[in-house]
Amino acid sequence: MPSELPAQLEQRIVELETRLAFQEQALVELNDALAASRIEAAENAEVLRRTLDALKQSRGEFYADPSEEPPPPHY
């Protein structure tokens, strides 16, 4: 039995090292995915900002300032 103990310990260490390697790889992949997600969110926010600016500008064209409008014909 004493000779089995070092072999069992070595097997456990190898298993733990393998698990650690997989966890490190998963962590790298998650970090990459999070970074890509943040970049995409920033790009989407910029597109939304530009769209809102364009909408505000086009709204201004449709709804002109009443002071600039000519008086109605009955005046």
N, C-alpha and C positions, 0 to 999 in steps of 0.2 A: 504493500500500500504506500509506503513512503516514496517509492519511485513514481507512482502515479500522480502524486501531488505536484511536482514540478511540471509534468506534462499537462495537467489540468490547468495550472496557472498560466502556462504558456498559451494554451488554447484560449483561455479567457482573455488574455492580453491581446492576442491576435484578433479576436472577435470585437473587443472594445476599440482597437485601432481601426478596424474596418468600419465599424459604426461611426466613429469620429470622422473618418474620411468622407463617408456618405453625407454626414451632417454638414461638414464644411462645404462640400459641393452644393448641397441644397441651399445653404446660406448664401453662397456666391450667386446662384441662380435667382434666388429671391431678391437679393440686392440689385441685380441687373434689371429684373422685372420692375422693381419699385422705381428705379431711376428712369426707366423708359416711361413708366406711368406718369411720373412727375413732369417729364418733358412733354408728353402728350397733353397733360392737363394745362400746362402753361401755354402750349400752342392753341388749344381750344379756347382758353381764356382770351388770348389775343384775337382770335377770329371772332369771338363773341363781342369783344370791345369794338372791333372795326365794324361789325354788322350793326351794332347799336348806334355808333356814330353815323353810319350811312343812313340808318332809319331816321335818326333825328334830323339829319340834313334834308332828307327827302320830305319829311313831314313839314319842315319849314317851307318848302316849295309849294306844298298843297294848301297849307294854312298860312296865307300871307298876313302880314300885320294889317289890321283894320284901318290904321291911319294912312296906309299907302293905297288903299282901295279908293276908286273914284266914287263919288256919291251916287246913290241910286237915281234912276231917271225921274222919279216923282219930285225931286228937289229942284 
